[in-house]
């Protein structure tokens, strides 16, 4: 904003106009056009000078006139990071794009429904001013038009991801790409949905429908692409689609795909090779046992040690290790399960023996199911014997009667040899890879790459439970569910970038966020027509954060960022 003084000369008089104006670029022509915010011609000179100085950041505030305005600190930082990551440019500047940007900021800031995001943006935060909504666009933003942002993200997801990929990586695309899958439960009825269905529920929300989400990340945890699948989709079935995306959309060559053993199967490995890619994955306990028992295999149980070992056979390289910490944890858990089983059996036996109508079949079913649930059946068995015994039974009339019941005695047998055989592989794992040249890729670097998969798991944790809270979903169309998931991925990348700066200063993430949220404007009424939203000085902690971010917080609300 700026002050412009213009004159209009007639035959008899000269008219002078003092206008508060701002310059904006016309979307169609690309030309700069001027917009008048207020006519200050009739204002006293001292009031006009106050506006001039305020625009230059040279005004002071009377403490008696100070009042707290809307929040601005966190939104300023988020939009700054969005610009840094190339998101604003990739998403665009249309009205629908602005709504999408607002929804992304809302997802990071308040993790709420669209209706709450609408109220927040209009009454509690300066985000609409920061993004550059005109007054007309603000008035047009309602509980119905706000969904245009989700629709826009869904319709343009591929274009946005492609632009962000080029912007973020430039000429240095990632050499390793990490892929994993999760699910997210939904609520409500979805009779016509192709996405929402019952499936393997990782959220442990029995009886709820869900969607499946696949996420591609680089080795730093930065999300490259996200995709939504039907809730009954098997993890493995999502993988071929991701390979096609990497090859044909992102045009990646000579990369290594990293995924867990449940994701990359034999048929996928063949496809990976045909595409000229390499892979890093793991194999399960059953496959490890098969290799150990194979007489032609070089992999033996004695190779498993705390230090990494490697074996290359049949064109495949195996990295072996036994994690002593994990080994001890597994054994401790197993002993805990045995104790729990013993306590459970004792409790159920006492109940059966003290309740005349309790059935033998029910007792046996309870015990067998518990052994199965605790996965102890490979080395634990029980023997239940019954002996008729007279017991005292109290009737409803509180009369004691003597009746005969077959009382149970349960004997638990632990096969120590079988248990020791199972314990041999405790904490053992095998990483499998096509990277057979150890002069280019050491066993340590391959091991580290596989362990980096945890960053994808952390991404899901941030998306689902830790901060962004994308679940449960309440959206009623498949396209808007897809838009919400895509939008949440962008919010995750902003969060990841912010965390990287906060971690550099060894600050607590949530405490820093709260500091940013309490940075609010101080509205200053300069004239009857003009008010300026002044941004107060932040504390030393935020000053240090802004310094390493190379971010300068403005002195007043600007239009737009």
C-alpha positions in Angstrom: 0.0 0.0 0.0 1.1 3.5 -0.6 -0.1 7.2 -0.7 -0.7 8.8 -4.1 -1.4 12.5 -4.5 -3.1 13.4 -7.8 -4.5 16.6 -9.2 -7.4 17.5 -11.4 -7.3 20.9 -13.1 -10.4 22.5 -14.4 -10.9 26.0 -15.9 -11.7 27.5 -12.5 -10.1 25.3 -9.9 -7.4 22.8 -9.1 -8.6 19.7 -7.1 -6.1 17.7 -5.1 -6.7 14.0 -4.2 -4.9 12.1 -1.5 -5.5 8.4 -2.1 -4.5 5.3 -0.2 -3.8 2.8 -3.0 -2.2 -0.6 -3.8 -0.9 -2.2 -7.0 -2.0 -5.6 -8.2 -1.2 -7.5 -11.4 -4.1 -8.3 -13.7 -4.3 -12.1 -14.2 -5.3 -11.9 -17.9 -3.2 -9.1 -19.3 -0.3 -9.3 -16.8 -0.3 -5.6 -16.4 -0.1 -3.7 -13.1 -3.3 -2.0 -12.2 -4.0 0.3 -9.3 -6.8 -0.1 -6.7 -7.9 2.7 -4.4 -8.5 1.6 -0.8 -9.5 4.9 0.7 -9.8 8.6 -0.2 -8.0 10.6 2.4 -8.5 14.0 0.8 -10.8 15.3 3.5 -8.7 14.0 6.4 -6.6 16.4 8.5 -3.0 16.7 7.5 -1.7 15.2 10.7 -3.9 12.1 10.1 -2.6 11.7 6.6 1.0 12.0 7.8 0.2 9.3 10.4 -0.9 7.0 7.6 2.3 7.9 5.6 4.5 7.1 8.6 2.6 4.0 9.4 3.2 2.6 5.9 6.9 3.3 6.4 6.8 1.5 9.8 7.5 4.8 11.6 4.6 5.1 13.9 4.2 4.5 17.6 1.2 3.1 19.5 -0.4 4.6 22.5 -0.6 1.8 25.1 -4.1 2.9 26.0 -5.2 2.3 22.5 -3.7 -1.1 22.1 -6.0 -4.1 21.7 -5.3 -7.6 20.4 -6.2 -8.5 16.8 -6.1 -11.7 14.8 -3.4 -14.3 14.8 -0.7 -13.9 12.2 2.6 -15.4 13.2 2.1 -19.1 12.4 0.3 -18.4 9.1 3.1 -16.0 8.0 5.7 -18.7 8.6 3.6 -21.4 6.8 3.1 -19.3 3.7 6.8 -18.4 3.7 7.7 -22.1 3.8 5.1 -22.8 1.0 6.9 -20.2 -1.1 10.3 -21.7 -0.2 9.1 -25.2 -1.3 7.5 -23.9 -4.5 4.0 -24.7 -3.4 2.4 -21.3 -4.1 3.7 -21.3 -7.6 2.7 -24.9 -8.2 -0.8 -24.5 -6.9 -1.6 -21.3 -8.7 -3.3 -18.0 -8.1 -6.9 -18.6 -9.1 -9.7 -18.2 -6.6 -10.0 -22.0 -6.1 -6.2 -22.2 -5.7 -6.3 -19.5 -3.0 -8.9 -21.5 -1.1 -6.7 -24.6 -1.4 -3.7 -22.7 0.0 -5.9 -21.5 2.9 -7.0 -25.1 3.6 -3.4 -26.3 3.6 -2.5 -23.6 6.1 -5.5 -24.5 8.2 -4.5 -28.2 8.2 -1.1 -27.3 9.7 -2.6 -24.7 12.1 -5.8 -26.1 13.5 -6.4 -29.6 12.0 -10.1 -29.2 11.8 -13.1 -29.5 9.5 -13.7 -27.3 6.6 -16.4 -25.3 8.4 -14.0 -24.6 11.3 -11.3 -23.7 8.9 -13.7 -21.2 7.3 -14.5 -19.6 10.7 -10.9 -19.5 11.6 -9.8 -17.8 8.4 -12.5 -15.2 8.6 -12.5 -14.3 12.3 -9.4 -15.5 14.0 -6.5 -15.3 11.6 -5.1 -13.0 8.9 -4.5 -15.9 6.4 -6.9 -14.5 3.8 -5.0 -11.2 3.9 -1.7 -12.9 3.6 -2.7 -15.0 0.6 -4.3 -12.0 -1.1 -8.0 -12.4 -1.0 -9.9 -9.4 -2.2 -12.9 -8.2 -0.1 -15.1 -9.6 -2.9 -13.4 -13.0 -2.6 -13.7 -13.0 1.2 -17.4 -12.4 0.9 -17.8 -15.1 -1.6 -16.0 -17.7 0.7 -18.8 -19.7 2.3 -19.4 -23.1 3.8 -20.2 -24.3 0.2 -17.5 -22.5 -1.8 -14.8 -23.6 0.6 -15.0 -27.1 -0.9 -13.8 -25.7 -4.2 -10.3 -25.8 -2.7 -10.5 -29.6 -2.2 -12.0 -30.1 -5.7 -9.2 -28.0 -7.2 -6.4 -30.0 -5.4 -8.0 -33.3 -6.5 -8.3 -32.2 -10.1 -4.8 -30.8 -10.3 -3.0 -33.2 -8.0 -0.7 -34.7 -10.7 0.2 -31.3 -12.2 1.0 -29.9 -8.7 3.1 -32.9 -7.7 5.0 -32.8 -11.0 5.7 -29.1 -10.7 6.8 -29.5 -7.1 9.1 -32.4 -8.0 10.9 -30.3 -10.6 11.0 -27.3 -8.3 12.3 -29.2 -5.3 14.9 -31.4 -6.9 15.8 -29.5 -10.1 18.6 -31.4 -11.8 19.3 -33.6 -8.8 16.4 -36.1 -8.5 16.6 -38.6 -5.6 18.6 -41.8 -6.1 16.5 -43.8 -3.7 12.8 -43.7 -3.3 10.9 -45.1 -0.3 7.4 -46.5 -0.5 4.9 -47.7 2.2 1.2 -48.0 2.6 -1.2 -47.3 5.4 -5.0 -47.1 5.9 -7.3 -44.4 7.4 -10.7 -45.1 8.7 -13.8 -43.2 7.6 -17.2 -42.5 9.3 -20.7 -42.3 7.9 -22.4 -44.0 4.9 -20.7 -44.3 1.5 -23.1 -46.3 -0.6 -21.8 -45.1 -3.9 -18.1 -44.9 -3.1 -15.5 -46.8 -5.0 -12.9 -46.0 -2.4 -14.5 -46.6 1.0 -14.7 -50.3 1.9 -13.8 -52.8 4.6 -10.3 -54.1 4.7 -7.3 -54.9 6.9 -7.6 -52.1 9.4 -4.3 -50.7 10.7 -6.1 -48.2 12.9 -7.5 -51.1 15.0 -11.0 -49.6 14.4 -13.0 -52.7 14.1 -16.3 -52.4 12.2 -15.3 -49.2 10.4 -14.7 -48.8 6.7 -11.5 -47.3 5.4 -9.3 -46.1 2.5 -5.8 -47.2 1.7 -3.0 -44.6 1.2 0.3 -45.1 -0.6 3.2 -42.6 0.0 6.4 -42.1 -1.9 9.2 -40.3 -0.1 12.9 -39.5 -0.5 15.6 -40.5 2.0 14.9 -37.3 4.0 11.3 -38.1 4.5 10.1 -35.5 2.0 6.9 -36.7 0.4 7.0 -36.9 -3.4 3.5 -38.3 -4.2 0.5 -39.7 -2.4 -2.3 -41.8 -3.7 -5.6 -43.1 -2.4 -6.8 -46.6 -3.1 -10.0 -48.6 -2.2 -10.0 -49.8 1.4 -9.8 -53.4 0.5 -6.7 -53.0 -1.7 -3.8 -55.4 -0.9 -0.6 -53.5 -0.2 1.3 -55.4 -3.0 -1.3 -54.4 -5.6 -0.5 -50.7 -5.1 3.2 -51.2 -5.9 3.0 -51.6 -9.7 1.1 -48.3 -10.0 3.9 -46.5 -8.1 6.6 -48.0 -10.4 4.7 -46.6 -13.4 4.5 -43.2 -11.7 8.2 -43.1 -11.1 9.1 -44.1 -14.6 6.6 -42.2 -16.7 5.6 -39.2 -14.6 8.8 -38.3 -12.8 11.0 -39.8 -15.5 13.4 -41.3 -13.0 16.3 -43.4 -14.2 18.8 -45.6 -12.3 17.1 -45.4 -8.9 16.7 -47.8 -6.1 13.2 -48.6 -4.7 13.1 -49.3 -1.0 10.2 -51.1 0.6 9.5 -53.7 3.2 9.2 -57.4 2.6 5.4 -57.3 2.6 5.5 -54.7 -0.3 8.1 -55.9 -2.8 7.3 -59.5 -3.9 9.1 -61.7 -6.5 6.9 -60.5 -9.4 7.6 -56.9 -8.5 11.3 -57.6 -8.4 11.1 -58.8 -11.9 9.3 -55.6 -13.0 11.8 -53.5 -11.2 14.7 -55.1 -13.0 12.9 -54.7 -16.4 12.6 -51.0 -15.7 16.3 -50.7 -15.0 15.8 -50.0 -11.3 17.3 -51.6 -8.3 15.6 -52.6 -5.0 16.2 -52.9 -1.3 13.8 -54.9 0.7 13.6 -57.6 3.5 12.5 -61.2 3.8 10.3 -62.7 6.5 11.2 -65.4 9.1 9.8 -68.2 7.0 12.1 -67.2 4.1 15.1 -66.9 6.4 14.4 -70.4 7.7 14.1 -71.7 4.2 17.5 -70.2 3.2 19.2 -71.6 6.4 17.8 -75.1 5.7 18.8 -75.0 2.0 21.9 -77.1 1.7 23.1 -75.1 -1.3 22.7 -71.7 0.5 25.6 -69.9 2.0 23.4 -68.4 4.7 23.8 -70.1 8.0 22.5 -69.4 11.4 26.1 -68.8 12.7 26.4 -65.8 10.5 23.9 -63.8 12.4 25.7 -61.4 14.7 25.5 -57.9 16.0 27.9 -56.8 13.3 26.6 -56.8 9.7 27.4 -59.8 7.5 26.7 -60.2 3.8 26.3 -63.1 1.4 25.8 -62.8 -2.4 24.3 -65.8 -4.2 22.2 -66.3 -7.4 22.6 -62.6 -8.2 21.1 -61.5 -5.0 22.9 -59.8 -2.1 21.8 -60.5 1.5 22.7 -58.3 4.5 22.4 -60.2 7.8 22.2 -59.1 11.4 21.0 -60.0 14.8 19.9 -57.0 16.8 20.8 -57.8 20.5 18.4 -55.1 21.9 15.5 -56.4 19.7 16.4 -60.0 20.6 16.1 -59.3 24.3 12.9 -57.4 23.8 11.3 -60.3 21.9 12.3 -62.8 24.6 11.1 -60.6 27.3 7.8 -60.2 25.5 7.5 -63.9 25.0 8.0 -64.6 28.7 5.5 -61.9 29.5 3.0 -63.7 27.2 3.6 -67.0 29.0 2.9 -65.3 32.4 -0.3 -63.7 31.0 -1.4 -67.1 29.7 -0.8 -68.8 33.1 -2.8 -66.1 34.9 -5.6 -66.3 32.3 -5.9 -70.1 32.6 -5.9 -69.9 36.4 -8.7 -67.2 36.3 -10.8 -69.2 33.8 -10.3 -72.5 35.7 -11.4 -70.9 39.0 -14.4 -69.5 37.4 -15.3 -72.8 35.8 -14.8 -74.8 39.0 -16.9 -72.3 41.1 -19.8 -72.0 38.7 -22.0 -75.1 38.5 -23.4 -74.2 35.0 -20.1 -73.3 33.4 -19.3 -75.7 30.5 -16.2 -77.7 29.8 -16.4 -76.8 26.1 -16.4 -73.1 26.9 -13.4 -73.4 29.2 -11.4 -75.3 26.5 -12.3 -72.8 23.8 -11.2 -69.9 25.9 -7.8 -71.5 26.7 -7.1 -72.6 23.1 -8.1 -69.2 21.7 -5.8 -67.4 24.1 -2.9 -69.6 23.2 -3.5 -68.9 19.6 -3.9 -65.2 20.1 -0.7 -65.0 22.0 1.0 -67.0 19.3 2.4 -69.6 21.7 1.0 -72.7 20.2 4.4 -73.8 18.7 5.9 -74.6 22.0 3.0 -74.6 24.6 0.3 -77.2 25.0 -2.3 -77.7 27.8 -3.8 -80.9 29.2 -7.2 -80.5 30.9 -8.4 -83.3 33.2 -11.8 -83.5 34.9 -12.7 -85.3 38.2 -16.2 -85.5 39.5 -16.5 -83.7 42.9 -19.3 -82.7 45.2 -19.7 -78.9 45.4 -22.0 -76.6 47.3 -24.4 -74.6 45.1 -26.5 -71.7 46.4 -29.9 -71.5 44.7 -31.9 -68.4 43.9 -33.7 -68.9 47.2 -30.3 -68.8 48.9 -30.5 -72.4 49.9 -27.2 -74.4 49.8 -27.4 -77.7 47.9 -24.8 -80.4 47.2 -24.3 -81.2 43.6 -21.7 -83.2 41.6 -19.5 -81.3 39.0 -16.5 -82.4 37.0 -13.8 -80.0 38.3 -11.0 -79.1 35.9 -7.3 -79.3 36.4 -5.2 -77.6 33.7 -1.6 -78.5 33.2 0.6 -76.3 31.0 3.5 -78.0 29.2 6.3 -75.9 27.7 8.4 -77.7 25.0 11.8 -76.2 25.9 13.5 -77.6 22.8 10.9 -76.1 20.5 11.1 -72.8 22.4 14.9 -72.7 22.0 14.6 -73.4 18.3 12.3 -70.4 18.0 14.6 -68.2 20.0 17.5 -68.8 17.6 16.0 -66.2 15.2 15.0 -63.7 17.8 16.2 -60.2 16.6 17.5 -61.7 13.3 16.7 -60.0 10.0 17.8 -60.2 6.4 17.9 -57.4 3.9 17.7 -58.4 0.3 19.0 -56.2 -2.6 19.9 -56.2 -6.3 22.9 -53.9 -5.5 25.6 -56.5 -5.7 28.6 -54.3 -6.3 30.0 -53.7 -2.8 32.5 -51.2 -4.1 29.7 -48.8 -5.0 27.2 -49.7 -2.2 28.6 -50.9 1.1 26.6 -53.2 3.3 26.4 -50.4 5.8 24.9 -48.0 3.3 22.3 -50.6 2.2 21.4 -51.3 5.8 21.0 -47.6 6.5 18.8 -47.2 3.4 16.5 -49.9 4.6 16.3 -48.5 8.1 15.4 -45.1 6.5 12.0 -46.6 5.7 11.1 -45.5 9.2 10.9 -42.0 7.9 7.9 -43.0 5.8 6.3 -44.5 8.9 7.0 -41.3 10.7 5.3 -39.4 7.8 2.2 -41.5 8.3 2.4 -40.9 12.0 2.5 -37.1 11.5 -0.3 -37.3 9.0 -2.6 -39.6 11.0 -2.0 -39.1 14.7 0.9 -36.9 15.8 0.1 -33.5 14.3 -2.0 -33.2 11.2 -4.8 -35.5 12.2 -6.3 -36.4 8.8 -8.5 -39.0 10.4 -11.3 -39.8 10.8 -12.7 -38.6 7.4 -16.1 -37.1 7.1 -16.1 -36.2 3.4 -18.9 -37.7 1.3 -17.4 -38.0 -2.2 -14.4 -40.0 -3.4 -12.9 -37.0 -5.2 -13.0 -34.9 -2.0 -11.4 -37.7 0.0 -8.7 -37.8 -2.6 -8.3 -34.0 -2.4 -8.1 -34.1 1.4 -5.4 -36.7 1.3 -3.4 -34.8 -1.4 -3.8 -31.6 0.6 -2.6 -33.3 3.7 0.6 -34.5 2.0 1.5 -30.9 1.2 0.8 -29.9 4.8 3.1 -32.7 5.9 6.0 -31.4 3.8 5.5 -27.9 5.3 5.6 -29.5 8.8 8.7 -31.5 7.9 10.5 -28.4 6.7 9.5 -26.4 9.8 10.6 -29.2 12.1 14.1 -29.2 10.4 14.6 -25.6 11.4 13.2 -26.0 14.9 15.4 -29.0 15.5 18.5 -27.0 14.5 17.9 -24.8 17.5 17.0 -27.8 19.7 13.6 -26.4 20.5 10.5 -28.2 21.4 8.3 -28.5 18.4 4.9 -28.0 20.0 6.1 -25.2 22.3 7.5 -23.3 19.3 4.2 -23.7 17.4 2.3 -22.3 20.4 4.7 -19.3 20.4 4.0 -18.7 16.8 0.2 -18.9 17.3 0.2 -16.2 20.0 1.8 -13.7 17.7 -1.2 -11.5 17.0 -1.7 -8.1 15.3 -2.4 -4.9 17.1 -5.0 -3.0 15.1 -4.3 0.8 15.0 -7.1 3.1 13.7 -5.3 5.9 11.9 -8.3 7.7 10.4 -12.0 6.9 10.2 -11.3 5.1 6.9 -7.9 3.6 7.5 -6.6 1.2 10.0 -3.3 -0.6 10.1 -2.7 -4.1 11.6 0.6 -3.7 13.3 2.7 -6.8 14.0 4.5 -6.6 17.4 8.1 -7.7 17.9 8.5 -11.4 18.6 10.5 -12.9 21.5 14.2 -13.9 21.2 13.4 -17.6 20.5 11.4 -16.7 17.5 13.9 -14.1 16.4 16.6 -16.9 16.3 14.2 -19.2 14.5 13.4 -16.6 11.8 17.2 -15.8 11.4 18.1 -19.4 10.5 15.0 -19.5 8.2 16.1 -16.3 6.6 12.6 -15.0 7.2 11.9 -11.4 8.0 8.6 -10.8 9.8 6.9 -7.7 8.4 5.9 -4.8 10.7 2.4 -4.7 9.4 0.0 -6.9 7.5 1.0 -6.9 3.8 -1.2 -7.7 0.8 -0.3 -10.3 -0.3 2.8 -12.4 0.6 
